[in-house]
Amino acid sequence: MQIPEGLYYSREHEWLRILPNGEGIVGITDYAQSQLGDIVYVDIPSVGKTLEAGAAFGTIEAVKTVSDLYMPVTGTILEKNPLLESSPEKVNQEPYGDGWMIKIHVQNPEEINKLLKAEEYKALVGA
């Protein structure tokens, strides 16, 4: 199981990468995609909306289940990953690469301090 350093992790199994311009990329963790199984559909209807940390920004559908996707920090959703419309399996194949979900404008950078670092997330999932 991959848990890269330099990312921030939520207890709901989303990750956040802060870009040099202060925007963020959000996806689900390798642990989350392995628990869900084969991803068949990703629905993100919230582009353009500002959502609070912990709010659902979309859903992810696997063969046997549908799960909500949660904002790790408060932010405005700038774009969703267009690749996921035709290739949702990218989430399984590259959860920290081409399988990212959304790009956000981080509203409250101090909320990042409430997220877990890689070592803390490893302890959470027992890795």
N, C-alpha and C positions, 0 to 999 in steps of 0.2 A: 504494500500500500504506500502510495506517495503522499507525503505531507511536506511540500517545499517550504524552506525558510524564506523569510522576506514577505510573506503574505500574512493577512489577518484572517482569523476564522471565527465564525459564529457558532454558538451551541446548537443551532439548527442545521449546521453542516454546509453553510455557504462560505465562500472565501472572498476576500477583497484584496485587490492589488492596486496600490496607489501609484498613479502615473506621475511623471515629472511636472505636468501642468496642473496637478491637484485633482484631476478627475480620477475616477476609479473604475475598475473592471470587476464584475461580480460573476461568480460561477458556483457550481456545487463541487464538493470535495470528491476525491477518489473514493473515500469511504462511503459517501452518500450514493454515488452512482453504482458502487458494487452492491449496496444493500437494495437498491431499486431494481437492479437487473437491466434487461435490454430496454433502452429508452426508445420509444416509438413516436413521441410527439412532445413538443415544447410550445406552450401558449403564453405569450407575454403581451397582453393588451394594454399595458400601462405606459407606453412610451409617451413622453411629454408631461407625465404626472410627477408631482412631488409627493413622496411617501415617507412616513416616519420609520425609524428603525423598528424592525419587527413586523412591519406590515407586509402582507402578501403582495408580490408584484406579478405573479403569474402561477402557472401550474406546469408540472412535468409528469408525463404519462409513460409508465413502463407497461410491459405486457400484462402484469397482474394488478397494478395499482396506479393511483393518481395522487400526487403530493403537491402541496403548495410550495412556492418559492418565496423566501423572505428576505427583505432588505436588511443587510447587516448594519447599515447606518442610514440616517436620514439623508435623502438625496432626490434629485430630479433625474428621471430616466431619460438619457439623451438618445440612446439607440439600443436596439436589440441585435443580437448576432444573426445576420441574414442567412448564414450557412445552415443554421439549425432548422429552417423551414424545409429544406430538401434533404438534409442529412442529420437528423436528431441523434443518430448513433455516435456522432462526434463527441457527445457528452461522455459516453462510455470509453471511447478510444483516447481522447485527449481532454480530460476534465480541466486541466490547467492551461491548455493551449487553445486549439480551435474550437473546443467545446464550451467556451465562455458564454454567459447568458446576456448580460447587459453592460452598457457603459453608463456611468452616472456622474452627475456633478454633486460632489459631497458638500452638503449644507453645513454640517457641524463637525469639523475635523476632530474636535475633542472627543467625539463618540468613538473614534478609532481605539482609544485607550481602554474601552470596555470590551473589545474583542480579544480573542486568544491569540497568542503567538504559537508557532509550530510545536514547541515542546509541550505547551499547555493543551493544545488540541490532541496531540499524541496521547497524553494522559487521559483525556476525555473519552477517546475511542478505544483505549487499551492497546495502542500500537507500540 
